[in-house]
Amino acid sequence: MSHKPLTREYLLKQGSCCDGDCMNCPYIDIKYNGRRKDQIEFSNKMAMISIGSIVGIVIFLLITSLIF
C-alpha cells in the first residue's frame, strides 16, 4: 500500500509542523533562517549551476588562450 502526500491545506489545519519532513510542509523551518527547506535546496542547486558555469568559462578561456 502506497502513501499519498499530505496536502498543504491539510498540514495548515494541523496547526504546527510535525517535523516529519513532509513534502508539502507550509511551515517555516527556523534553523534555515526563516526559509523553507525546498527554497534552500533550490538556491543551493542554483549556486552549484553558477559555480559550474564559471568553472566551464574559465576552462574554455584557458584552452582558447593555449591554442591561439
KOLGU-4560 file (N, C-alpha, C; in nm, 3 decimals, padded with zeros to 5 digits):
<recs>
<n_xx: 00.084 n_yy: -00.118 n_zz: 00.000 ca_xx: 00.000 ca_yy: 00.000 ca_zz: 00.000 c_xx: 00.088 c_yy: 00.124 c_zz: 00.000 mol: A seq: 1 type: MET>
<n_xx: 00.068 n_yy: 00.212 n_zz: -00.097 ca_xx: 00.149 ca_yy: 00.334 ca_zz: -00.104 c_xx: 00.080 c_yy: 00.447 c_zz: -00.029 mol: A seq: 2 type: SER>
<n_xx: 00.163 n_yy: 00.537 n_zz: 00.022 ca_xx: 00.110 ca_yy: 00.652 ca_zz: 00.096 c_xx: 00.098 c_yy: 00.772 c_zz: 00.003 mol: A seq: 3 type: HIS>
<n_xx: -00.008 n_yy: 00.849 n_zz: 00.018 ca_xx: -00.026 ca_yy: 00.971 ca_zz: -00.060 c_xx: 00.033 c_yy: 01.088 c_zz: 00.018 mol: A seq: 4 type: LYS>
<n_xx: 00.096 n_yy: 01.185 n_zz: -00.052 ca_xx: 00.148 ca_yy: 01.301 ca_zz: 00.019 c_xx: 00.035 c_yy: 01.385 c_zz: 00.076 mol: A seq: 5 type: PRO>
<n_xx: 00.057 n_yy: 01.441 n_zz: 00.192 ca_xx: -00.043 ca_yy: 01.526 ca_zz: 00.256 c_xx: -00.046 c_yy: 01.661 c_zz: 00.185 mol: A seq: 6 type: LEU>
<n_xx: -00.165 n_yy: 01.718 n_zz: 00.173 ca_xx: -00.177 ca_yy: 01.847 ca_zz: 00.105 c_xx: -00.135 c_yy: 01.959 c_zz: 00.200 mol: A seq: 7 type: THR>
<n_xx: -00.098 n_yy: 02.073 n_zz: 00.142 ca_xx: -00.060 ca_yy: 02.189 ca_zz: 00.222 c_xx: -00.177 c_yy: 02.235 c_zz: 00.310 mol: A seq: 8 type: ARG>
<n_xx: -00.298 n_yy: 02.227 n_zz: 00.255 ca_xx: -00.417 ca_yy: 02.268 ca_zz: 00.330 c_xx: -00.436 c_yy: 02.181 c_zz: 00.454 mol: A seq: 9 type: GLU>
<n_xx: -00.418 n_yy: 02.050 n_zz: 00.437 ca_xx: -00.432 ca_yy: 01.958 ca_zz: 00.550 c_xx: -00.327 c_yy: 01.990 c_zz: 00.657 mol: A seq: 10 type: TYR>
<n_xx: -00.203 n_yy: 02.013 n_zz: 00.612 ca_xx: -00.096 ca_yy: 02.042 ca_zz: 00.707 c_xx: -00.118 c_yy: 02.174 c_zz: 00.778 mol: A seq: 11 type: LEU>
<n_xx: -00.176 n_yy: 02.274 n_zz: 00.710 ca_xx: -00.208 ca_yy: 02.401 ca_zz: 00.775 c_xx: -00.315 c_yy: 02.383 c_zz: 00.881 mol: A seq: 12 type: LEU>
<n_xx: -00.413 n_yy: 02.297 n_zz: 00.854 ca_xx: -00.519 ca_yy: 02.271 ca_zz: 00.952 c_xx: -00.463 c_yy: 02.203 c_zz: 01.077 mol: A seq: 13 type: LYS>
<n_xx: -00.350 n_yy: 02.134 n_zz: 01.061 ca_xx: -00.286 ca_yy: 02.067 ca_zz: 01.174 c_xx: -00.242 c_yy: 02.167 c_zz: 01.280 mol: A seq: 14 type: GLN>
<n_xx: -00.203 n_yy: 02.286 n_zz: 01.237 ca_xx: -00.170 ca_yy: 02.393 ca_zz: 01.331 c_xx: -00.023 c_yy: 02.414 c_zz: 01.358 mol: A seq: 15 type: GLY>
<n_xx: 00.060 n_yy: 02.314 n_zz: 01.335 ca_xx: 00.205 ca_yy: 02.330 ca_zz: 01.356 c_xx: 00.278 c_yy: 02.221 c_zz: 01.279 mol: A seq: 16 type: SER>
<n_xx: 00.407 n_yy: 02.240 n_zz: 01.268 ca_xx: 00.489 ca_yy: 02.143 ca_zz: 01.196 c_xx: 00.508 c_yy: 02.017 c_zz: 01.281 mol: A seq: 17 type: CYS>
<n_xx: 00.500 n_yy: 01.903 n_zz: 01.216 ca_xx: 00.516 ca_yy: 01.776 ca_zz: 01.289 c_xx: 00.661 c_yy: 01.725 c_zz: 01.281 mol: A seq: 18 type: CYS>
<n_xx: 00.750 n_yy: 01.800 n_zz: 01.214 ca_xx: 00.890 ca_yy: 01.762 ca_zz: 01.192 c_xx: 00.901 c_yy: 01.627 c_zz: 01.121 mol: A seq: 19 type: ASP>
<n_xx: 00.802 n_yy: 01.596 n_zz: 01.038 ca_xx: 00.804 ca_yy: 01.472 ca_zz: 00.962 c_xx: 00.868 c_yy: 01.488 c_zz: 00.826 mol: A seq: 20 type: GLY>
<n_xx: 00.923 n_yy: 01.606 n_zz: 00.798 ca_xx: 00.987 ca_yy: 01.636 ca_zz: 00.670 c_xx: 00.889 c_yy: 01.612 c_zz: 00.555 mol: A seq: 21 type: ASP>
<n_xx: 00.767 n_yy: 01.659 n_zz: 00.572 ca_xx: 00.662 ca_yy: 01.642 ca_zz: 00.471 c_xx: 00.696 c_yy: 01.718 c_zz: 00.344 mol: A seq: 22 type: CYS>
<n_xx: 00.664 n_yy: 01.658 n_zz: 00.231 ca_xx: 00.695 ca_yy: 01.717 ca_zz: 00.101 c_xx: 00.626 c_yy: 01.852 c_zz: 00.082 mol: A seq: 23 type: MET>
<n_xx: 00.505 n_yy: 01.867 n_zz: 00.129 ca_xx: 00.427 ca_yy: 01.989 ca_zz: 00.109 c_xx: 00.416 c_yy: 02.075 c_zz: 00.234 mol: A seq: 24 type: ASN>
<n_xx: 00.511 n_yy: 02.064 n_zz: 00.324 ca_xx: 00.503 ca_yy: 02.136 ca_zz: 00.452 c_xx: 00.502 c_yy: 02.287 c_zz: 00.431 mol: A seq: 25 type: CYS>
<n_xx: 00.397 n_yy: 02.356 n_zz: 00.479 ca_xx: 00.388 ca_yy: 02.500 ca_zz: 00.462 c_xx: 00.459 c_yy: 02.579 c_zz: 00.572 mol: A seq: 26 type: PRO>
<n_xx: 00.508 n_yy: 02.509 n_zz: 00.673 ca_xx: 00.565 ca_yy: 02.577 ca_zz: 00.789 c_xx: 00.712 c_yy: 02.611 c_zz: 00.767 mol: A seq: 27 type: TYR>
<n_xx: 00.752 n_yy: 02.721 n_zz: 00.822 ca_xx: 00.889 ca_yy: 02.769 ca_zz: 00.807 c_xx: 00.978 c_yy: 02.698 c_zz: 00.908 mol: A seq: 28 type: ILE>
<n_xx: 01.092 n_yy: 02.652 n_zz: 00.860 ca_xx: 01.189 ca_yy: 02.586 ca_zz: 00.946 c_xx: 01.287 c_yy: 02.691 c_zz: 00.996 mol: A seq: 29 type: ASP>
<n_xx: 01.285 n_yy: 02.719 n_zz: 01.125 ca_xx: 01.365 ca_yy: 02.827 ca_zz: 01.183 c_xx: 01.514 c_yy: 02.805 c_zz: 01.162 mol: A seq: 30 type: ILE>
<n_xx: 01.560 n_yy: 02.681 n_zz: 01.165 ca_xx: 01.703 ca_yy: 02.657 ca_zz: 01.153 c_xx: 01.758 c_yy: 02.690 c_zz: 01.015 mol: A seq: 31 type: LYS>
<n_xx: 01.670 n_yy: 02.719 n_zz: 00.919 ca_xx: 01.713 ca_yy: 02.760 ca_zz: 00.786 c_xx: 01.687 c_yy: 02.909 c_zz: 00.764 mol: A seq: 32 type: TYR>
<n_xx: 01.701 n_yy: 02.990 n_zz: 00.866 ca_xx: 01.688 ca_yy: 03.136 ca_zz: 00.859 c_xx: 01.555 c_yy: 03.183 c_zz: 00.802 mol: A seq: 33 type: ASN>
<n_xx: 01.447 n_yy: 03.117 n_zz: 00.841 ca_xx: 01.315 ca_yy: 03.160 ca_zz: 00.801 c_xx: 01.273 c_yy: 03.118 c_zz: 00.661 mol: A seq: 34 type: GLY>
<n_xx: 01.352 n_yy: 03.038 n_zz: 00.593 ca_xx: 01.316 ca_yy: 02.990 ca_zz: 00.460 c_xx: 01.282 c_yy: 02.842 c_zz: 00.468 mol: A seq: 35 type: ARG>
<n_xx: 01.192 n_yy: 02.800 n_zz: 00.381 ca_xx: 01.155 ca_yy: 02.659 ca_zz: 00.378 c_xx: 01.268 c_yy: 02.578 c_zz: 00.318 mol: A seq: 36 type: ARG>
<n_xx: 01.270 n_yy: 02.449 n_zz: 00.349 ca_xx: 01.377 ca_yy: 02.360 ca_zz: 00.303 c_xx: 01.385 c_yy: 02.354 c_zz: 00.151 mol: A seq: 37 type: LYS>
<n_xx: 01.269 n_yy: 02.355 n_zz: 00.084 ca_xx: 01.274 ca_yy: 02.346 ca_zz: -00.062 c_xx: 01.335 c_yy: 02.471 c_zz: -00.124 mol: A seq: 38 type: ASP>
<n_xx: 01.316 n_yy: 02.586 n_zz: -00.058 ca_xx: 01.379 ca_yy: 02.709 ca_zz: -00.106 c_xx: 01.530 c_yy: 02.702 c_zz: -00.089 mol: A seq: 39 type: GLN>
<n_xx: 01.576 n_yy: 02.645 n_zz: 00.023 ca_xx: 01.719 ca_yy: 02.628 ca_zz: 00.047 c_xx: 01.778 c_yy: 02.534 c_zz: -00.058 mol: A seq: 40 type: ILE>
<n_xx: 01.711 n_yy: 02.422 n_zz: -00.082 ca_xx: 01.760 ca_yy: 02.325 ca_zz: -00.179 c_xx: 01.767 c_yy: 02.387 c_zz: -00.318 mol: A seq: 41 type: GLU>
<n_xx: 01.666 n_yy: 02.467 n_zz: -00.355 ca_xx: 01.666 ca_yy: 02.531 ca_zz: -00.485 c_xx: 01.781 c_yy: 02.631 c_zz: -00.496 mol: A seq: 42 type: PHE>
<n_xx: 01.803 n_yy: 02.711 n_zz: -00.393 ca_xx: 01.912 ca_yy: 02.809 ca_zz: -00.400 c_xx: 02.047 c_yy: 02.739 c_zz: -00.402 mol: A seq: 43 type: SER>
<n_xx: 02.060 n_yy: 02.626 n_zz: -00.333 ca_xx: 02.186 ca_yy: 02.550 ca_zz: -00.339 c_xx: 02.210 c_yy: 02.496 c_zz: -00.479 mol: A seq: 44 type: ASN>
<n_xx: 02.104 n_yy: 02.446 n_zz: -00.543 ca_xx: 02.118 ca_yy: 02.395 ca_zz: -00.680 c_xx: 02.159 c_yy: 02.508 c_zz: -00.774 mol: A seq: 45 type: LYS>
<n_xx: 02.098 n_yy: 02.624 n_zz: -00.758 ca_xx: 02.130 ca_yy: 02.737 ca_zz: -00.845 c_xx: 02.275 c_yy: 02.781 c_zz: -00.823 mol: A seq: 46 type: MET>
<n_xx: 02.322 n_yy: 02.777 n_zz: -00.700 ca_xx: 02.461 ca_yy: 02.813 ca_zz: -00.672 c_xx: 02.556 c_yy: 02.715 c_zz: -00.738 mol: A seq: 47 type: ALA>
<n_xx: 02.523 n_yy: 02.587 n_zz: -00.734 ca_xx: 02.608 ca_yy: 02.486 ca_zz: -00.798 c_xx: 02.611 c_yy: 02.504 c_zz: -00.949 mol: A seq: 48 type: MET>
<n_xx: 02.496 n_yy: 02.539 n_zz: -01.007 ca_xx: 02.492 ca_yy: 02.565 ca_zz: -01.151 c_xx: 02.578 c_yy: 02.685 c_zz: -01.185 mol: A seq: 49 type: ILE>
<n_xx: 02.571 n_yy: 02.790 n_zz: -01.102 ca_xx: 02.651 ca_yy: 02.910 ca_zz: -01.126 c_xx: 02.799 c_yy: 02.880 c_zz: -01.117 mol: A seq: 50 type: SER>
<n_xx: 02.838 n_yy: 02.805 n_zz: -01.015 ca_xx: 02.979 ca_yy: 02.768 ca_zz: -00.998 c_xx: 03.025 c_yy: 02.684 c_zz: -01.117 mol: A seq: 51 type: ILE>
<n_xx: 02.942 n_yy: 02.591 n_zz: -01.159 ca_xx: 02.975 ca_yy: 02.508 ca_zz: -01.274 c_xx: 02.992 c_yy: 02.589 c_zz: -01.401 mol: A seq: 52 type: GLY>
<n_xx: 02.907 n_yy: 02.690 n_zz: -01.418 ca_xx: 02.917 ca_yy: 02.776 ca_zz: -01.535 c_xx: 03.047 c_yy: 02.856 c_zz: -01.534 mol: A seq: 53 type: SER>
<n_xx: 03.082 n_yy: 02.910 n_zz: -01.418 ca_xx: 03.205 ca_yy: 02.988 ca_zz: -01.406 c_xx: 03.327 c_yy: 02.901 c_zz: -01.433 mol: A seq: 54 type: ILE>
<n_xx: 03.327 n_yy: 02.780 n_zz: -01.377 ca_xx: 03.439 ca_yy: 02.688 ca_zz: -01.400 c_xx: 03.449 c_yy: 02.654 c_zz: -01.548 mol: A seq: 55 type: VAL>
<n_xx: 03.336 n_yy: 02.630 n_zz: -01.612 ca_xx: 03.334 ca_yy: 02.600 ca_zz: -01.754 c_xx: 03.390 c_yy: 02.714 c_zz: -01.838 mol: A seq: 56 type: GLY>
<n_xx: 03.353 n_yy: 02.836 n_zz: -01.805 ca_xx: 03.403 ca_yy: 02.952 ca_zz: -01.879 c_xx: 03.553 c_yy: 02.967 c_zz: -01.859 mol: A seq: 57 type: ILE>
<n_xx: 03.601 n_yy: 02.950 n_zz: -01.737 ca_xx: 03.745 ca_yy: 02.961 ca_zz: -01.709 c_xx: 03.822 c_yy: 02.855 c_zz: -01.787 mol: A seq: 58 type: VAL>
<n_xx: 03.773 n_yy: 02.733 n_zz: -01.788 ca_xx: 03.840 ca_yy: 02.626 ca_zz: -01.863 c_xx: 03.841 c_yy: 02.658 c_zz: -02.012 mol: A seq: 59 type: ILE>
<n_xx: 03.729 n_yy: 02.706 n_zz: -02.062 ca_xx: 03.721 ca_yy: 02.744 ca_zz: -02.204 c_xx: 03.823 c_yy: 02.853 c_zz: -02.237 mol: A seq: 60 type: PHE>
<n_xx: 03.833 n_yy: 02.955 n_zz: -02.152 ca_xx: 03.927 ca_yy: 03.064 ca_zz: -02.176 c_xx: 04.072 c_yy: 03.014 c_zz: -02.169 mol: A seq: 61 type: LEU>
<n_xx: 04.101 n_yy: 02.925 n_zz: -02.077 ca_xx: 04.236 ca_yy: 02.870 ca_zz: -02.067 c_xx: 04.272 c_yy: 02.789 c_zz: -02.192 mol: A seq: 62 type: LEU>
<n_xx: 04.180 n_yy: 02.708 n_zz: -02.238 ca_xx: 04.206 ca_yy: 02.627 ca_zz: -02.356 c_xx: 04.224 c_yy: 02.715 c_zz: -02.480 mol: A seq: 63 type: ILE>
<n_xx: 04.136 n_yy: 02.814 n_zz: -02.495 ca_xx: 04.147 ca_yy: 02.901 ca_zz: -02.613 c_xx: 04.275 c_yy: 02.985 c_zz: -02.608 mol: A seq: 64 type: THR>
<n_xx: 04.319 n_yy: 03.024 n_zz: -02.489 ca_xx: 04.442 ca_yy: 03.102 ca_zz: -02.480 c_xx: 04.564 c_yy: 03.015 c_zz: -02.510 mol: A seq: 65 type: SER>
<n_xx: 04.557 n_yy: 02.885 n_zz: -02.483 ca_xx: 04.668 ca_yy: 02.796 ca_zz: -02.515 c_xx: 04.674 c_yy: 02.766 c_zz: -02.664 mol: A seq: 66 type: LEU>
<n_xx: 04.558 n_yy: 02.761 n_zz: -02.729 ca_xx: 04.552 ca_yy: 02.730 ca_zz: -02.871 c_xx: 04.598 c_yy: 02.849 c_zz: -02.956 mol: A seq: 67 type: ILE>
<n_xx: 04.556 n_yy: 02.968 n_zz: -02.920 ca_xx: 04.588 ca_yy: 03.086 ca_zz: -03.000 c_xx: 04.702 c_yy: 03.155 c_zz: -02.939 mol: A seq: 68 type: PHE>
</recs>
